[in-house]
């Protein structure tokens, strides 16, 4: 009798587990972006400040036709982490959004539109770090 009850309990537990997994797949998917509803702004930032000229120059250098100029726009750490050569194809444009600068304790970010030749424009967030040589790019992330 005890053995029968144990087996019955295991069968019920397995059936419950399988039912849960099947029913869970019928639930609507969670909104993307950690709970951000569809159609919400890409970034929850309030308007920022004007872009420092040196940071704007670094962003434009990243789109330069010269590979050395592109790489000089990066923090040394990022430059070393990336493979040698060009970072973006020739003809790439970076258009920084006015008043999108957010800065805190030597780090900052700004929003921009990145347009590569023959590809649709992408909304990006460019991260900057203050170094002795000025503002350098530490990350460029596509915002979906």
N, C-alpha and C positions, 0 to 999 in steps of 0.2 A: 504494500500500500504506500509506504513512504517513498519507494522508488518511483511509483507511478505519479505521485504528486510532484516529485522533483522534476520528472520529465515533462509533465503537464505545465509546470511553472516555467521551465525553459522554453517550451514551445510558445506559450503565451507572450513571454518577454521578447522572443525573436519576432513573433507576429506584430507585436506593438512597435518594435524598432523598424521593421520593414514598412509598416503602415505610415509611421512618422516620416520616413525618408521619401516615400511616394507622395504623400500629401504636401510635404514641404516644397516639392518641385512645382506644385500647382499654385503656390503663392506668387503674387506679383513681385517682380524683381525690386530690390531696394534701389532708391534713386542713386545715380552716379555721384561721385565726389563726396562720399561720406555723409549722405543725408541731404545734400543740396538738391532741391527740386529741379526738374528739367526746365530750361528756359530762364533760370536765374543767371545773374551776371557771372561772367567767368571768374572774376576775382571780387571778393567782398570789400575791397579797399574803398575808403572814402577818397575823394580827390587829394592828391599829394601836392608837393611843392614843385617849383620849376626845376628843371634839370640843370645841374652844374655843367658848365661848358666842358670841363675836362672829362666828365662821364659821357656826355654826348659825343665828344671826339673819339673816345674809346669805342663806343658802339659803332660809329662810322668806320673806324679803323678795322673793325671786325669784318666789314663788308668790302674792304679794300681789294684791289686786283693783285696786290703784292702779298705773297704768303708771309713774309717776314713782318710786314705791318700788321697783318691779321693776328699773328702770334704775339706780337708786342702788346696787344690790347688785353691779353689774358694775365691772370695772376700767374706767378712762376709755378705754383703747384699744379694748376690746371694745364699749363703749357707742357709740363713734364709728363702729365698723365695721358695726354693725347698723342696719337701717332703723328710722326713728322709729316710736313707738307701742308697744303692748303686746307683750310677749315670749311670755307664756303665757296661755291663756284663763282667764277667771274660773272659780274652782272647782278649779283645779289644786292638787294636794297634792304636797309633797316630804317624804318620810320618810327621814331620814338613818340609816344603819346605825351602831349603837353600836360603839365601838372600831374604827372604820374609818379614822381620821385618820392620814395619813402626811405628815410635814413634813420639808423639807430646804431650808435656805438661802433662806428667804423664799417658798418655793412649797410647796403642799400639795395633797392630794386626799382625798376621802372618797367612799364609795359611798352610793347612795341609791336609793329607789324613787320614780319620777315617775309620778303618775297624773293624766291629763287627763280631764275629764268625757266620758263616753261612749266612752272608749278603754281598751284593756287597759294594765295597769301595765307600766312599762319599768324595767329595771335601768340606772342611769346612774352615771357617774363624774363628779364635780364637781371641777374644778380651781380652786384658789384662789391668789391672789398677795397678799403682804403689801404694803400701801401705807401712806402716812402716816395715812390715815383708818382703817386696820385691814385685816382680811381682806376681799378682794373676789373675786368670781367671775370667772375668766378663760376657762373653758370648761365646757361640759356635753356629755358624750359618751355616747350610748346604747351599752351593752355588750351584744353579742349572744352 
